[in-house]
């Protein structure tokens, strides 16, 4: 009888132990369902950004489980271990209550980032990465705008609360635990320990992946196109994979001798007739080409900019190098694209020695300045301006009249651009200055006196775009009366695009399409529509070339005035590099080319020629070698602090 009791007790102990394992996996399966639900909500709110049919959607949801599982196991690792610990003390109500509290708090917090990205994705076109935390800690704008975010995106908070309530309800009502606590002996403890270690080891391998390389953001490219990567991933995963990650690592695709033949960022300008023009760069917040009628043969929200383009040198194929304002500053001012997850301004390389327009022009006795109506310190603009050798910075603190503050973001564009124009009049010539507008940034406020002047359109940003265009018109009207106007080269561009309204501006080409306009009222030759591909990093060398200065610089672009250069554009998002050159765009995952499109005949990037036309392989190989060379020069020069000519 005693032997039978021992056997029955032993059987009970193991059965009880496996009950804990079974209920653990039920709880983890619940999380998988919740992650899939959040993916579905993400797709519903952002469906226009993705190229998916029913079969592709099923494929994405199926393979998305791999990335959800990774996130679930990592963030619930303590929760999992607490289920596997040998012994039957786990049956106690207090222990189970502790598991429940951990489960709800950790997973509701982690899932919040998935829901934030439902709307934030529209601005960045990627899943949020760890640089988000650096962004919100740079300046005070996030905390000032937080009430506005709650007001504008309240429905996201409601969705999140509903999902978390469902999580709470199912955990409490469906996964009830009624365990009986009986003391286990040492043999059962050893057996349970062996089972625990075995299952946890297997789970570690499923998280890491069984391939040579561990699961990463770029792994998603195996299962879908680059445009659909944000859908297959989840936001906690992308944050995890970029937290405490080196910004870049050294690569050696090509030998030292070969790479110099393929691509070098060292640009030597030969001396020619010097112009000594003033230089003014105007960076328009979120001004996609989509809003400008001159580029779209349709309704315009920028009548003044359209008229200016008619008297300027403008480019049909002009691109930003990044999707954030912090990406634009280094690209435009210093010829540095954003080819890593963190913007250069917040990266570990931000203390490197760099070239810049200001540092070169300073040698020719140019006065240099930067204007931005936002709070001083916002997005690290003031610090980067100092690094780039810009002498004077003018922000909200330097603006004299606080009544022009929009209450959220900074000084309204119209008064700040007038402040800018009049301040330029105080500088001795020649001067170099940059102004960065802000009214076309969320929350898109327009002064009350213009509430009925601008009609806007289906996108919330459009009324503020019309207001900024109006402000730009007023700026040029004022500048026209200034003595420096006819001797000034104006360069007008946008920091990045905003949320797209049409299919082209949702894909990996259109999401970077911004205006790049060169206007000089005293140079009648600087006019026309040009099909040359250009990018933000071309602006720096273009200015030096136009001025006729005998200089040697490091910049990841080319002068638009140099007809002998191979003009291209490069950018990086979701772990994928993109090279735009000639009639083609190529996507590169860090190891190999994964997509290749003729964007002149296929602007929506539907027909991946790598998979369909062998005849294009020579061009693929040529562009792949080019993008490898650019990445190698970029990474290795940043790592070696070799961004200036020694």
N, C-alpha and C positions, 0 to 999 in steps of 0.2 A: 504493500500500500504506500509506504514512504517513497519507494523507488518510483512508483507511478506518479506520485505528487511532484517529485523532482523533475521527472520528464515533462509533466504537464506544465510545471512552472517555467521550465526552460523554453518550451514551445510558446508559452504565453509571452515571455520576455521578448523573444525574437519577433513574434507576431506584432507585439506592441511597438517594437523598434521600426519595423517596416511600415506600420501605420503612420509614423512620423514622416518617413521618407515619402510615402504616397501623398500625404496631405501637403508636404512641401512642394512637390511637383504640380499638384493641383493649384497651389497658390502662385507658382511661377507661370503656369499656363494661363491663369487669369491675367497676369501682367502682359503676357504676349498678346492676348485679346485686346487689352486696353491700348497697347502700343499700336496695334493694327487699326483700332478705332481712331486714334489720334492721327494716324497716317491718312485714313479715309477723310477725316475732317480737313486735314492739310490739303489734300487733293481737291476737295470740293471748293475750298476758298481760293485755290491757285491753279485751277485746271487749265487756264489759258496759257500757262507757262510751260506745260508739258506736252510732249508729242506721244500720246498713248492711245491705243485702242483697247478693246476688252481683253484680248489675249495678253498684250503687253502689261496691262494693269494687273492681271492675275500673276504674271511672272514677277513683277516688282513686289507685289505683296508677299509672294512666297519667299523670294530671296531676301526680302527685307527682314524676315524672321532671324536671319543670321546676325544682323547688326543689332536687332532688338535683344536677342539672346545675350549678346556680348554685354550690352548696357545693363540688362537686368541682373546678370550674374555678378558683374563688377560692383554695382551699387548695392546689391543685396548679399554680398559675400558674408558679412557677419550674420545676417538672417539665416543664410544657408548653413553655415557652420554650426549655429545654435540648434538647428534641427538634427544635425549629424552627431553631436557630442554623445558619446556612449553614456548609458545610464537612464534610469526611468524617472529621474527627478524632473524631466521635461514634461511629465504628465501634470505637474502642479498648475493650478489656475494662475498663480502669480507669474509663473514662467511664461505661460501662453499669452497672458495679457501684455507682458513685456515685448514678446514677438509681434503682437498685433500693433502696439504703439510704434515700434520701429518700422514695421511694414508700411503703415499709413503715412507717417511723417516723411520718411526717406523717399518713397515713391511718388507721393503727391508733390514734393519739392522738385524732384527730378523731372517729372512729367510737365511741370509748369513751363520749362524751357521749350518743350515741343509745342505748347500752345502759344507762347510768345512768338515763335517763328511763323505761325500761321499768317501774321501780318508783317512781321519784320522782314520776312523773306522777300516781300514785294520790293523792298528797297535795296537788298543786297544780292538777290538771285542766288543765294547759297544758304546752306544751313549755318547757323551761328557757330563760330569757333571761339576759342579761349580769349582771343583778342577783344571780345565783347566786354570782358571785365576791365581790361585796360582802357577801353573807350569810355565806359561809364565812370571810371575813376579819374579821367583826364578832364579837368574843369568841373564846374558845378551845373552844367546844362541839364544833365539827366535828372537831377533832383528838382530843379526848377520846373522841368517839363513833365515830371511824373504825374501830377494831377491832370494835366491835359491828356496824357496817354490813357489814364483810367476813363476819362470822359469820352474820348474818341473810340476806344477799343473795349468798352465795358462788356460787350458780348463775348469776347475771348475769355474774360474772367468768369463769366457765367458758365460758359461751356466747360471750363476747367473744373469749376465747383461741382457741376452735375456729374462729370466723369469720376471725380474723387468720391462723391457720395455713392455712386454705383459700386466703386471699389470697396468702400466701407461696408455697404449693405451686403454685398456678396460674401465678403470675408466673414462677417459676423453671423449671417443667417445660413449660408450654404455650407461653409467649412466649419461646422460645429465640432468641437473636440470634447470627448467624454472618455478620458483615459483614467485608468486605475493605477495608483502608485504602489508598486511592489519592488522591494529591494532586489537588485541584480547581483549575481556573483561574478568573480574575477574572470572566469572563462567566457561568460557572455560579454563582459566588457571588452576583452581582447578581440572576440569575434566581431563585435560591433565596430571596434576601432579599425579593424582590417577592412570591413565593408565601407566605412566612412572614407578612409583614405583612398580606396579604389574608386569610389564614385566621384569624390571631389577631384581626383587626378583626371578622370575622364572629362569632367566638366571644364577643367582648366584647358584641356586640349580642344574641346569644342569652342571655347571662347577664343583661344589663340588662333585656331585653324591648324590644319594638319600639313600645310605647305611650308616651304622654307621661310617665307616671309610671314610675319604675323598679320592678322586681320587689321587693315587700315582703311582710311577713307577711300584711297584709290582702288581698294579691292572691289568696291561697288561697280567699277567700270567693266568688270567681267560679266555683269548681268544685264546691263542696260546701256543706253547711249549717254553721252556726257550731259546732254540737256536734262535727262531724267534722274541724274545722280541724287539731287536733293530729296527726291521722292522715296528712293530706296533706303536712304540713310535716315537716322533720327538725330535730333539736336543734341541730346546728352552724349551720344556716341562721338559726334564731331568735336564737342567740347573736351571730352576725355582724351581724344587722340591728339589734341593740339595743346593740352595743358602741360607745362614744363617741357615742352618739346623744343629742341633746337630749331631756330628759325629756318636754317638751311644747313646742308652738309656738303662737304667737298665732293665734286664729281670729276671723273676723268674719262669722258666719252672719247675725246680725241687727244692725240699727242700734242705737245707744245708747238711743234713745227706745223702740224696740220691745222690746228685751231686758228692760227694767225692768218692762214690763207682763206679759211672759211668765213670767219667773222672776228673783228676786233672793235672794241668800243673806243679806242684811241683815235681821235679825229684831229688831223692837222689842217689848219686853214692857211692858205697863202695870202699874203698881204695884197690888198687891192685898194682902190679909192675908198677912203673912209667917209662915212656919212655923218657920224656923230649925232644921229637923231636921238631924241628922247624915246624911251620905250615904256609903254603902259600896257600891262597885261590885265585883262578883265576876265575873271573866272565867275561864271554864272552858276549859281547853285542849282543842281539837278536839271539843267537845260538839255534834255534829250533833243536830237534832231527831229524827233517825231512831232514836236510842237511848232517847228519852223516851216512855214509854207514853202520857202525857197527850195527846200530839200524834198518836199513831198507832193508838189503839184496839187495841193488840196487846201482845205481850210487852214488858216494860219492863226496862231495865238500871239505872233510876234511881228506885227506890221512894220515896226521900226527896224528890227534886225533884218527883215527881208529887204528893206530899202537900202540898208547899209551893205548887204551882201552884193547888191548890184554894182557897187562901186569899190569892191574889195577883191582880193585874191582869196577864194574859198575852195574847199576840197570836198568832193563827192564821197570819198572813202576816208573819213577821218574818225579816229577812235581814241577813247580814253584807255589808259593802261590798267585801271582798277575800277572798283565799284564803291569806293568810299572817298570822302573828302580828304582824309588823311593819306590816301594813295596819290591823289592828284598833286599835292604840293611838291613832293620830291620829284615826281615825274616832270612837271612843268618847269620848275625852278632849277633842278639839278640833273635832269636827264636820267633819273633812276626809276625804272618801272617797279611795280609791286609783284614780285615773283615768289612770294612766300605767304604763309598764312597770316603773319602779323604785318601790319603796315611798318614801313621803315621807321617812322617817327616813334613808334612804341617798341621797336625791336631791340635786341641786344647789340645791334650794329649802329645805333643812332648816334654814337659818339665818334664814328669814323670821320676821317678827313674826306671832304667831298668838294667837287667842283660846284659852281652855281653861276647863274647869270650875273648876280650881284658881285661875286668875287672877281669875275673877269672885268666887268664894266667899271668896278671901283679903281682898277689900274689906269683907267682912262678918265679919271676924275669925275665919274658919275656919282651923283647923290642917289642913295638907294632907300626905299621905304616899302612898307607893306601895310595895307588897310583891311580890316575886317570888323564889321559892326557887332560881332558877338562878344560875349564876356571874355575879358582877357584871360588867356590860359586854355580856352576851349580847343579841344582836339590837338593840343600841343603846337598850334600854329606859331605862337610867339617864340617858343623854344627852337622850332625848326628854322624860323626866320633868322634867329641869332646864329645858329649853326651855319646857315647858308650865307652869312656875312652881310645880311640886310641891316642897315644902320638904325633905322627908325621903325617902330611898330605903333600903329594906331588902332586901338580897339574901342570897345564900348566905354572904357574908363576915360579915354581921351576925348570922347565926343562931348560937346559942351551942353547939350540940351536933353535932359532925361525924358522930357515929354514925348520924344520921338521913339522911345523904347516900346517895342511891341508887347511887352509884358511877359514874354516867354523865351524868346531866342536872342533878340538883339535889336539894333536900331533898324527901323524900316529902310528899305533900299533907296527910296527917293531922297530923303534928307541926307542919308549917309553918302550917297554918290555926289550930292552937291557939296558936302563937306570935303569929300575927296578932291573934286575938281578945283575948289577954291584953295585947298591946301597945296596942291601942285603948283599953284601960282606963286607960292612962297619959296619954292625950291629954286636954287640956281640951276641953270641948264649947263650941261645935259643931265637928265635924271632918268632913273629907272624906278618904276613903281608898279605894284600889283594891288588890285582891289578884288576882294572876294565877297560877292553878294550873299544874302541869306534869306530874303523873304519867301523864296520858293522852296523853303525847307519846312517840313512839318513843324507846326500846325498850320502853315500856309495862311498866315494872317495878312490881311490887307487893311490899311487905315480906314477908319469909319467913314471919312469924307469921300472915299472912293467905293463904298460898298455897292452902289448901283451902277458904277461906271463900267465895270468889267463883268462880262457875262459868263466867262468860264466855259465848262463843258462837262462831259461825263466823268472826267477824273477830277478829284478834289484839288489837285495842284494847279489846274489850268487858270483859275482866276488870279492866283499869285504870279504865274508866269506872265500873264498879260500885264499885271502891275509892274513887274520887274522890267519888262520890255518898255513900258511907258517911262519908268524911272531912268532907263538907259537913254531914251530919247531926250529927256530933260538934261541928263548929264552932258550929252554931246552938244545940245543947244548952249549950255554954259561954257563948255570947253571951246566952242567955236569962237567965243569972244576973247579967249586968252591968247597972249602973245606966243606961247609955246605950241599952240595947236598944229599949225602947218608943218612943224618940224618934229612931229611925233609919229612913231610907228605904234599903232594900236593892234594888239593881238587879243581876239575874243574867243573864248572857248567855254566849256562847262567842266565842272569837276567830275561828273559822272551822269549817267542817265537816272531817271526815276522809274516808277512802275509803268510798264508798257501798256498801251491800249490796243495795239494790233499785233498780229502774229510775228512779223519780222522783228519787232522790238522785244519779243519774249525769248528769242533764240540767242545762242552764244555770240552771234555777230552783232545783232541789233542792240543787245544790252550794253554794248560799249560805244554805240554810234553817237558821237557828240560833235558839235560844230567846231571847226578850227578856221578862223578867219584872220587874215592879215590886211589891215587897212592903214594907209598913209595918205592923208589929204594932200601932201606935197609931192607925191610920187604917182604920176599917172600911169606908170608901167605896172604897178602892183594891183592888177585887176584881172578878173576872169574866173571861170569855173574849171577846176583842175581835177583830173581823174587819178592823180598820183595818190598812193596810199600814204597816209601820214598818221602820226600818233602824238600823244602829249610829249613824249621824250624827244621829239623832233624840234620842239619849240626852242630849247636852249641852243643847240647848234645852228638853227636857222637864224637866230638873232645875231650870233657871232659872225656868221657868214655874211648876212646882210650888211653889218656894220663895216665889213672889210678888214677886220682885225687879224693880225698875224698871231694866232694862238694855237695851242695844242691842248685838247681837253679830253676827258673821259666822259662819254655820254652814250647811253644805249638807244641812240636814234641817229638820224641823219638830217642834214639841212634840206629843206624842201626846195631850196634854190640850186641844189647840186643835182644836175641831170645825169651825172655819171654814177651816182650811188644806187644801190639796190634798196628800194624803199619797202618797208614792211611795218607791221604792228604786232605787238606781242602782249599777251595778258595771261592771267592765271586765276583759276577759281575751282573749288571743289577738288583740288589735287590734280587738275588737268591744265596743261599749258596749251595756249592757242597761238599759232603763227599765221598771220594774214599776209600774203605776198602774191603779187600778180593778180590772177583771177581766182586764186585758191585760198582756202583756209584749212589748216592741218591741226588736229588735236593729238597731243602727246602726253602719255601718262607717266613719264619719267624713265620709262624703259623702251617703249616702242610707240609708233604711230598707231592710233586706234580709230581715227576717222579722217576723211579727206573729202572736201567738197569744192565744187566749182560754184562759188557764190554768185558769179555773174549770171549763170543759167539756172541756179538753184538757190535763190536767196533765202528760202525757208529751211535750208540744210536738211532736206529729206533723203537725198540720194548719196549714201556713203560709198564713194568710188573705190575705196580700198577693198570692199567686199564684192564689187560688181565689175570693175574694169581693170584688167591686168595691164593695159596699155599705159595707165597712169603711174605705175610703180616707179619709173625713173624720176618723175617729178616728186613723188612721195619721198623717195630716198634723198633727193636733193634738199627738200624742205626739212626732213627729219634731221639731216646733218646740220643744217643751219640752226634749227632750234636747240639742238644739243650744244652747239658752239656758244650760242647766246646764254644758255643756262650755265654752262661751265664758266664762262667769263664772269657772269653775274655772281654766282655762288662763291667762286674761289677769290674773286677780287674783294667781295664783302668780308670774307673770312680772314683775308690777309691785309685788310685795311689798305687796299691798293686801288682807290677810286680817283686818284689824281695822278697826273704825270709827274714823276719824281725828277 
